[in-house]
């Protein structure tokens, strides 16, 4: 049986899990190992989340935009067209 990883969750679902993990650790309900087991994450992921939270607060764990920014996307497309011409 293969376990699905977090990449298959939506961005909002991943953000909600991050908030729950941080809340769990902030209230000292358990260790990072326990949080990883409870939320179905790898210990390294929990460690990384906690480090980002400690470094910059909740704004560092918020959901961010994904993908190539529109201006860079056009530049990349033009680069491909010119490289094959």
N, C-alpha and C positions, 0 to 999 in steps of 0.2 A: 504494500500500500504506500503510495507516494503522497507526501504532504505538500499542499500548495503553499507557496511562499507569499510574502506581502506584496510582491509586485503585481499580483493579480487583483488586489483590492483597489477600489477607486481612491483618488487622491484625498477626498473628504473622509473616507473610512480610515485611511492611514493617519490623517491628522487627528482624528478622534482617538485612535489607539495611542498615539504619542501623548496626547493630553492625559489620558487615563494612566499611562505608565508614569508620567511625571507626577501626577497627583498621588499615585500609590507610593512613589519613592519620597516625595516631599513630606507626606504625613507619616513617614517611617513605619509603614505597615509591614515592610519586609525588605529583603535584600534585592540586589539587581538580579541575582540568579533566580530568586523566587518570582520576580516580576517577569522575567523571560519565560519561565515555565507557564505561568498563569495566562499571559497574553499570547503565547505561541510564537515568541520571537527568539532570535539568537541572542546570546548574552552580549556579544559584541555590538549588536544593534542597540540594545538597552544602554550599554555603556556609552555609546556615541551620542544617543539622545540626551542622557543625563549630563554629559560633558558640554553639549551645546546649550542646554538649559542653564547650567551653572555659569557659562561664559557670557551669555547675552540675554537670559531671561526667556519669557514665553515667546517673544518675537522670533527667536531663533528656531523654534520648533513649529511655527505656523506653516500652513499650506502655502506653497509658492507656485507660480506659474511654471508650466512645463513646456518643453519644446524649444525650437529655434525662434528667437525674436524675429518679427516680420522683416525688419530692415536687413538683418543678416541672412535671412532665407532668400531674399531676392539676390543678394550678392553671391550666395552659393549657387543659385540657379544660373546666373549669368556666367559664373566661372565654368560650370559644366558645359554650357553651350559653346563658349569660346574655346574650351580645351578640345572639343571634338570637331570643331570647324576646320 
